Amino acid sequence: MKRPAKQPSHDARTEKANYPPSDYGRIVRSDGSTQWWVRSSNGSWIALRHQRVMENDNGSITLLLLRADHVTE
């Protein structure tokens, strides 16, 4: 029996995360694609899996994160 897909709940929302210049970096590849990296709270670097990055006038970046707490089957 197949379960019906759950509708997004109130917990599914867009969130923002801001990173100052010292806590992010990017690599522009020869094909023109960009890979963004951010520093985690423990100091390690994490490659971003999406490209929703907005560069701000003050040198920081803002990431747009979609948090979906629902499951579809």
Backbone as ProteinMPNN parsed JSONL, in Angstrom:
{"seq_chain_A": "MKRPAKQPSHDARTEKANYPPSDYGRIVRSDGSTQWWVRSSNGSWIALRHQRVMENDNGSITLLLLRADHVTE", "coords_chain_A": {"N_chain_A": [[0.842, -1.165, 0.0], [0.599, 2.169, -0.879], [1.681, 5.101, 0.699], [0.065, 8.253, 1.125], [1.467, 11.344, -0.026], [2.838, 13.597, 2.278], [1.789, 16.871, 3.078], [3.677, 19.935, 2.982], [4.63, 21.088, 6.171], [4.169, 23.62, 8.739], [6.718, 23.812, 9.566], [8.318, 23.697, 7.34], [10.211, 25.929, 5.808], [11.793, 28.889, 4.537], [15.064, 29.702, 5.358], [17.724, 31.866, 6.407], [21.263, 32.148, 6.303], [24.09, 33.816, 7.406], [27.424, 34.669, 6.507], [30.555, 35.988, 7.37], [33.331, 37.576, 5.555], [35.715, 36.085, 6.252], [34.789, 33.566, 6.761], [33.916, 32.163, 4.546], [34.389, 30.898, 1.215], [35.155, 30.584, -2.305], [35.416, 28.676, -5.294], [36.091, 29.126, -8.634], [35.557, 27.308, -11.395], [37.157, 26.179, -14.469], [35.151, 25.759, -16.331], [33.341, 27.659, -15.715], [31.589, 27.201, -13.638], [30.745, 27.551, -10.158], [31.956, 26.761, -6.951], [30.977, 26.966, -3.695], [32.172, 27.404, -0.344], [31.852, 27.067, 3.178], [32.779, 27.909, 6.538], [32.465, 25.745, 9.265], [31.085, 25.584, 12.631], [32.981, 24.227, 14.11], [35.304, 24.782, 12.843], [36.029, 23.398, 10.543], [35.84, 23.081, 6.923], [33.014, 23.257, 4.759], [31.607, 22.089, 1.821], [29.19, 23.639, -0.153], [26.079, 22.386, -1.272], [24.296, 23.562, -2.889], [23.512, 26.453, -4.88], [22.503, 28.861, -3.936], [23.457, 31.587, -3.165], [23.939, 34.79, -1.957], [25.719, 37.659, -2.495], [26.702, 40.239, -0.337], [26.824, 43.836, 0.196], [28.615, 44.485, 2.236], [30.606, 42.608, 2.127], [30.011, 40.165, 3.197], [28.249, 36.988, 2.865], [24.998, 35.676, 2.119], [23.164, 32.804, 2.644], [20.514, 31.083, 1.206], [18.417, 28.868, 2.581], [16.398, 26.048, 2.226], [14.324, 24.517, 4.331], [12.939, 21.511, 4.641], [10.7, 19.65, 6.286], [9.206, 17.485, 5.641], [8.113, 14.311, 4.341], [8.119, 12.491, 1.349], [6.805, 9.815, -0.501]], "CA_chain_A": [[0.0, 0.0, 0.0], [1.394, 3.391, -0.984], [1.24, 6.179, 1.586], [-0.072, 9.55, 0.451], [2.523, 12.313, 0.28], [2.466, 14.587, 3.285], [1.909, 18.262, 2.667], [4.649, 20.653, 3.8], [4.075, 21.614, 7.41], [4.625, 24.97, 9.071], [8.155, 23.744, 9.794], [9.025, 23.849, 6.069], [10.29, 27.355, 5.575], [13.076, 29.369, 4.053], [15.892, 30.304, 6.385], [18.927, 32.505, 5.897], [22.479, 32.036, 7.106], [25.055, 34.828, 6.98], [28.822, 34.355, 6.768], [31.474, 37.103, 7.095], [34.357, 37.223, 4.562], [36.693, 35.09, 6.699], [34.14, 32.268, 6.98], [33.454, 31.534, 3.31], [35.276, 30.983, 0.061], [34.59, 29.98, -3.503], [36.309, 28.262, -6.369], [35.471, 29.234, -9.95], [36.207, 26.319, -12.258], [37.405, 26.604, -15.854], [33.894, 25.719, -17.093], [32.517, 28.774, -15.263], [30.78, 26.861, -12.464], [31.29, 28.037, -8.892], [31.758, 25.938, -5.766], [31.078, 27.763, -2.477], [32.558, 26.714, 0.884], [31.667, 27.841, 4.411], [33.438, 27.34, 7.715], [31.514, 25.283, 10.276], [31.362, 26.074, 13.983], [34.176, 23.568, 14.649], [36.458, 25.239, 12.082], [36.227, 22.675, 9.285], [35.186, 23.685, 5.758], [31.932, 22.466, 4.2], [31.219, 22.459, 0.455], [27.744, 23.805, -0.27], [25.495, 21.55, -2.305], [23.39, 24.384, -3.691], [24.145, 27.696, -5.301], [21.684, 30.006, -3.535], [24.346, 32.454, -2.411], [23.793, 36.203, -2.296], [26.832, 38.457, -1.988], [26.233, 41.48, 0.259], [27.704, 44.997, 0.031], [29.626, 44.544, 3.295], [31.566, 41.525, 1.938], [29.488, 38.898, 3.701], [27.321, 36.305, 1.974], [23.793, 35.135, 2.728], [22.704, 31.568, 2.017], [19.091, 30.81, 1.314], [18.267, 27.456, 2.87], [15.023, 25.573, 2.302], [14.229, 23.426, 5.287], [11.712, 20.752, 4.411], [10.565, 18.612, 7.301], [8.184, 16.537, 5.251], [8.602, 13.143, 3.624], [7.244, 12.017, 0.279], [7.163, 8.473, -0.968]], "C_chain_A": [[0.896, 1.24, 0.0], [0.812, 4.465, -0.072], [1.06, 7.464, 0.79], [1.053, 10.485, 0.874], [2.015, 13.31, 1.309], [2.663, 15.979, 2.717], [2.962, 18.941, 3.524], [3.982, 21.239, 5.039], [4.564, 23.041, 7.622], [6.122, 24.993, 9.32], [8.957, 23.869, 8.503], [9.034, 25.333, 5.732], [11.679, 27.711, 5.052], [13.812, 30.041, 5.193], [17.109, 30.925, 5.726], [20.074, 32.259, 6.855], [23.473, 33.033, 6.538], [26.459, 34.418, 7.392], [29.68, 35.567, 6.437], [32.576, 36.633, 6.136], [35.35, 36.146, 5.003], [36.114, 33.685, 6.847], [33.54, 31.665, 5.713], [34.507, 31.697, 2.23], [34.575, 30.38, -1.143], [35.69, 29.659, -4.496], [35.524, 28.402, -7.658], [36.25, 28.303, -10.876], [36.349, 26.85, -13.685], [36.145, 26.574, -16.714], [32.927, 26.824, -16.675], [31.653, 28.466, -14.055], [31.509, 27.308, -11.195], [30.974, 27.055, -7.784], [31.996, 26.814, -4.549], [31.41, 26.862, -1.296], [32.279, 27.63, 2.062], [32.358, 27.12, 5.557], [32.368, 26.961, 8.745], [31.924, 25.8, 11.649], [32.6, 25.42, 14.593], [35.434, 23.906, 13.841], [36.712, 24.51, 10.775], [35.449, 23.358, 8.158], [34.173, 22.726, 5.166], [31.617, 22.989, 2.808], [29.699, 22.55, 0.401], [27.231, 22.984, -1.441], [24.536, 22.326, -3.192], [24.084, 25.694, -4.014], [23.288, 28.917, -4.973], [22.488, 30.891, -2.6], [24.16, 33.881, -2.893], [24.964, 36.952, -1.667], [26.297, 39.806, -1.524], [27.273, 42.588, 0.092], [28.829, 45.057, 1.063], [30.654, 43.416, 3.197], [31.113, 40.181, 2.474], [28.639, 38.239, 2.618], [26.122, 35.841, 2.78], [23.395, 33.906, 1.938], [21.22, 31.447, 2.236], [18.934, 29.312, 1.456], [16.794, 27.104, 2.915], [15.003, 24.371, 3.218], [12.898, 22.736, 5.082], [11.656, 19.599, 5.386], [9.478, 17.607, 6.939], [8.809, 15.425, 4.408], [7.598, 12.811, 2.525], [7.722, 10.645, -0.148], [6.487, 8.218, -2.292]], "O_chain_A": [[1.835, 1.337, 0.789], [-0.395, 4.708, -0.071], [1.833, 7.731, -0.13], [1.532, 10.418, 2.006], [0.891, 13.802, 1.211], [3.603, 16.225, 1.96], [3.135, 18.569, 4.685], [2.898, 21.816, 4.957], [5.282, 23.596, 6.789], [6.74, 26.057, 9.292], [10.16, 24.122, 8.556], [7.998, 25.918, 5.413], [12.611, 26.91, 5.127], [13.24, 30.86, 5.913], [17.481, 30.55, 4.614], [19.881, 32.174, 8.068], [23.678, 33.089, 5.325], [26.667, 33.887, 8.483], [29.56, 36.126, 5.346], [32.739, 35.432, 5.924], [35.786, 35.357, 4.165], [36.858, 32.722, 7.035], [32.731, 30.741, 5.801], [35.401, 32.537, 2.333], [33.529, 29.745, -1.013], [36.746, 30.292, -4.521], [34.422, 27.866, -7.779], [37.445, 28.489, -11.106], [35.731, 27.849, -14.052], [36.068, 27.281, -17.718], [31.823, 26.921, -17.21], [31.04, 29.374, -13.493], [32.734, 27.424, -11.174], [29.848, 26.568, -7.686], [33.09, 27.351, -4.378], [30.989, 25.706, -1.246], [32.45, 28.845, 1.956], [32.504, 25.898, 5.552], [31.481, 27.756, 9.055], [32.995, 26.387, 11.801], [33.212, 25.989, 15.497], [36.509, 23.377, 14.122], [37.531, 24.957, 9.972], [34.514, 24.118, 8.411], [34.426, 21.525, 5.075], [31.387, 24.184, 2.626], [29.002, 21.644, 0.856], [27.883, 22.902, -2.482], [24.017, 21.775, -4.162], [25.142, 25.993, -3.461], [23.356, 29.917, -5.687], [22.234, 30.939, -1.397], [24.215, 34.152, -4.093], [25.174, 36.887, -0.456], [25.524, 40.446, -2.238], [28.454, 42.315, -0.125], [29.886, 45.624, 0.789], [31.491, 43.275, 4.088], [31.763, 39.164, 2.232], [28.344, 38.846, 1.588], [26.222, 35.636, 3.99], [23.298, 33.951, 0.712], [20.725, 31.684, 3.338], [19.283, 28.562, 0.544], [16.015, 27.791, 3.576], [15.592, 23.333, 2.916], [11.845, 23.324, 5.327], [12.469, 18.678, 5.321], [8.902, 16.958, 7.812], [9.89, 15.586, 3.841], [6.387, 12.844, 2.742], [8.921, 10.366, -0.148], [6.65, 7.145, -2.872]]}, "name": "protein", "num_of_chains": 1, "seq": "MKRPAKQPSHDARTEKANYPPSDYGRIVRSDGSTQWWVRSSNGSWIALRHQRVMENDNGSITLLLLRADHVTE"}
